[in-house]
Amino acid sequence: MSVVTLRPKANSMPQAAKNVIDVKDLSLVFQTNDGAVNALSNIDLVVNAGEFVSFIGPSGCGKTTLLRVIADLEQPTSGSISVNGMTPSEARQKRAYGYVFQAAALYPWRTIGGNVSLPLEVMGIAREERKDRIARNLELVNLTGFEKKFPWQLSGGMQQRASIARALSFDPHLLLMDEPFGALDEIVRDHLNEELLKLWAKTQKTVVFVTHSIPEAVFLSTKIVVMSPRPGRIHEVIDCNLGSERTLDIRESPKFLEIAHRVREGLRHGHSYDEAHL
C-alpha cells in the first residue's frame, strides 16, 4: 500500500501562519415565502495557509452555505470575512480560489482537455501555455492521456478528478471542495481520498472540504470543523494530528478512532443543543 505524505516540509511552505480565510461573527439569514431562515449564526473561523480543513455536520447545518459564502456565491447578513486578505468578491474576481462541486459539472460537448482549458480561455491565456497547463494538471490527477476523451467516456471518479484539474488549472492558492466524492462508491472514494492527499502534498494548496463522512474527514484533515444545525453554528474545531504520513490502514489505529469518536460526540452534542433550544 502506498504511503500518503500529508504535510509538506515546514521550510517549503512560505507564509504558513498567514490567515487565508478569516471569518468573524458571521451570520446569514435567507428570506423565503415562509419567513426568515437562519442559515448561519455567529461563525468565527480562521484557516491558515497550507491547512486541510473539513466542514462536517448533518444535512441543513450550513456547511455548504459557509463554503459558498467563502466563494462569494452567497452574501452574509452580518459579520465579516476575508479571503487571502480580500473580500470574497475581490478574491473571486482575482481567481484566488478554485471550486469543486458535488457533481463534476463538466461540459459534455467539450473534451476533458477542453473542460480543463475553459477557465484559462476565459482568462485569455495563450494557446501554448494552456496546453502546458492542461498537461500538467491532468498529470497531477493521473489523467494523462485522457485529454481527448469526452466526460461520458470516463467513470464518475475520473470525471471528478478532471473537475479538480480544472479547478487547479489557473493555480489558485485556495481549493474549495463541496462533497466531491459523496456520490461515489466506497472503494473509489477511498482511492480518491488517497489521491487527494498526494495532490495536496504536491501542490501545498490550502483546502476547505465539505463532507458528511466522519472517516473521510478524519483521514483527510489537519483540522475538522464540527457544525450543528438550526441555525448553522460551529460547535467545535478539532485538531487532527495523525502525523505526516497516512495510509488507509490508519483508520484502524487508536488515535484515528479517538478523533473519530470526538467528532461523533461533537455532532451528537450539537443536536442536543438544538433540541434544548426548540
N, C-alpha and C positions, 0 to 999 in steps of 0.2 A: 504493500500500500504506500502511495506517495505521501510525503510529509508536506504539509502546508505551512510555510513560514508566514506567521501572522503579522508581525510588526517589522517595518523597515528598521535598519540600523539608525540609532538616535542621531548620529552625526550626519546622516544622509538626508534628513528631513528638516529643512530650514524653517524658521518661524513656527516651531512646534507648539509654542504657547499661544499663538495668535487665535483670537476668537473668530472662527469662520462664521458661526451663527450665534447671535446674542438676542435672546427673547426676554422681554421684561414686562411682567404684569399684563400679558396679552389676553384679550377676550374677543370672542366673535359671536354675534347674535344674528341668526338668519330670520328675516321677516317672511312669513308664509301666510297663505289664506287662512290657516288655522291659528294664527298668532305667532308670537316670537318663539324661536327655538335657540336655546343657549348651547352652541356647539362647543365652544372652548371657554374656559374660565380661569383667569389669573395664572397664565402659564409663564413660568420663569425657567429658562434653559440656556446653557452655554455649550456649544460644540466646538472643540479645539481642532486645529489643523491636524490631519492625519488620523483622526479617530474614526472608528466604525461604530455608529450609534444606531441602535434599533428601537423603534417605537412598537410597543406591544400592548394589546388591550382587546376587549370584546368588541364586536361589531357595534358601531354607533358611538364609540368613545372619542372620536375626533382625531385619531392618529393620521388618517389620510387628509383630513381638513388641515391639520397643522402642517403637514408636508406641502400642501397646496398653498398655504399662506407663505411659507418659505419661498416657494416658487413664484409668488405673485399671481397665482391663479385664484386666490380668494383674498379679500381685504378684511383685516381685523377691525372690530368696532372700537377697541381701545387698546392702550398699551403701545409698545414699540418693538421693532425687530430690525436687525441689521444682518446683512449677508455680505461677507468679505468687506465689512466697513461701509457698505452702501445700503440704501433702501432695497427691498426686494425688487421694486420696479427698475431701479438702476442696474441691479445685478442681472436681471432678465435681459435688459437692453444691451448690456455688455457681455452677455453669454457667459456669465460666471459659473453656471451650473449646467449639468446635463440631467435629463429627467427620463426615467424608465418607468413605463406604465404597467398596470396589471396584465394587460394584453400587449402583444408585441407591437401592434399598430403599424405594421409595415404596409406600404402601398403595394397591392398585388400586381399592378401593371409595371412596377419597377423591379429590376433585378436586385439581388442583395447588395451588390456594389452600388447600384443606383440609389437604394434606400440610405445606405451609409453616406453617400455623397450629398444627399439633399441639403443638410444644414450648411455644408461647405459651398454649395451653389448659391444658396440664399445670401451667404456672406461675401460672395464674389471672389472666392479663392480660385486661383488659376488652375487650369485643367491638369497640368503635370503634378502640381502639389496635391490636388485632390486624389489623383491616382496613388501617390505615395502614402497619403493618409489612409485611404481605403485599405491598401495592402497592409499597412502597419497595424491598424485597429482590428482587421479581420484576423490577423495573426495572433493578436492579444487574446482573442476569444476562441482560438482554434477553429477558425472557419476559412483558412487559406484554401483556395481552390474552389470556393463556392460563390465567388463574386458574380458569376454569370447565371447562377440559378435564380429561380423565382421563389417567393415565400412559400407558395403551395407545394414546392418540391422539397421543403425542409420539414423536419419534425418540430413539435412545439418548443422543445428545449433549444434547438438550433435557431429557431426564429427569435427566441428571447435573447440568445447570445448576439444575434445580428442587431437587435434593438439596443443592447448595451454598447456594441461597437459604434452605432450611430450616435449615441449619447456622448461617447468619448471622442468622436471624430474631430471636434474643434478644441480639444484639450482643456476642458473646464477643470477648475480646482476642486469642485464640489459635484458629487454624484448623488442625486435623489432617486430612490427606488421604492415604488409603491407595490408591494407584494408581487414582485416579478415572477416568482416561482410557485405561486399559490395554486395554480390550476394544473400543475404537473404531478405525475405520479411520484411516489416516494423515492424510487431508485434514481430517476432522472434528477429529482430535486436535490438529493444527497450529492450527486456528481456535480451539479451546478454550484452548490454551496462551496465545495472544494475549489472549483474553478474560480469562483468569485473571490475567494480569499487569496488565491495566487495572483489574480489580476490586481487586487488591491495592493498587495505587497510590491508588485512591479511598478505600479503607477503612482503609489503614495497619495492617492486622492483621499479627500475626506468623504465618507459615505454616510448618508442617512437612509435607513432601510425600514420600511413598514412591513410587519408580519403578524400573523395570528399564531404562529408556531413557537412554543417555548423552546424546544430543542434547536430550532433554526436560529432563534435569537441568541441563545447561549453559545452555540458553536461559532457564529459569525462575529460577535460583537466584542468591542472593548468596553462598551457602556450600554446598558439597557434601560430605556425609559418606560416605566410601567404606568399606563394610563387607566383612569376609571371613568365611567360614563355619566351622562346626565347631570350637568354638562361635562365635557371632557376636561379632566384635570390631570396633572402629573402627580401620581400617588407616591412614587419612589423612583430614584435613579440608582441603579445597581452597577457597580464596577464588575467587569467580567475579566478577572485576572487569571487566565488559564495558561499563561506563558506565551512564548514567541513562536512555538511550532505546534500545530494541531492536525490530527487525523480524525477520521470519523470514530475511531476507537475511543477517543477521549470522552465520548458521550456515556461511557460506562464507568468513568472514573469517579471517585468520591467527590472531588472538587466540582466537577460538572454537575453531578446530581444535587450537590448542596446549593449551587447557584440556581439551578432549575427549580428546586423546591422554594427558594426565596422568591423567585419570580411568581411562581404559582400562588404562594401565600399573599404576595402583593396584589395580585389580581383578585383573590378572594376577599381581602380586606377592603379593596376598592369598592366591590359590590356591596359589602356590609355597610360601608359609609353611605352609599346611595340609598339603601333600604332604610337606614336610620333617619334619612332626611326626606323621605317621601311624604 
